[in-house]
Every structure is written in structure tokens, then in C-alpha cells.
Amino acid sequence: MKDKNKKYSIIAILIALIFILIGINKKEFEAYYSKAKMICTQCIGIG
């Protein structure tokens, strides 16, 4: 039973890494970073 859970965990991690790499390749992080930066500056009151 433990081997089966370990197998599923490894598969889940690999799928997550694939999606992360796809997002980096499509430059999705830039959009999220710019939105996060705007929200933070507005919350602080300097934006």
C-alpha cells in the first residue's frame, strides 16, 4: 500500500512541475507579479 501512495505522490509532483514549467514558458509569472506589485503598493498607500 505504501508503494502505491509513493507512486501517486511522485506522479503528482511530476505533473505539478510540468504545469509550472508551462507557466514559466508562457511568461505567466510576469502578469501575476505585476498584479501583486500593484496591490501591495495600493495597500501601503504609495501607489
Sequence and secondary structure as in RCSB ss.txt:
>XXXX:A:sequence
MKDKNKKYSIIAILIALIFILIGINKKEFEAYYSKAKMICTQCIGIG
>XXXX:A:secstr
 HHHHHHHHHHHHHHHHHHHHHHHHTTHHHHHHHHHHHHHHHHHT  
